Amino acid sequence: MKNKYPVGSIVYAKVNPGLRLAVRRYVKRVYYCTNLAHPLEKELVYFERELMDDRAAAGC
């Protein structure tokens, strides 16, 4: 199974669409994301179903 969001993609969490994230790594169907507003904070971890891209976030 291939990942939907390649490394470097800008994505948003469905639970917090205002939080802009960058995909840093994809391993075993888990996305490791960096908060672009606070890049030194801990990474956030999401499954693909918990993320959405720019177009989906604009509709929220």
Sequence and secondary structure as in RCSB ss.txt:
>XXXX:A:sequence
MKNKYPVGSIVYAKVNPGLRLAVRRYVKRVYYCTNLAHPLEKELVYFERELMDDRAAAGC
>XXXX:A:secstr
   SS TT EEEETTEEEEEEEEEEEETTEEEEEESSSTTS  EEEEGGGEE HHHHHT 
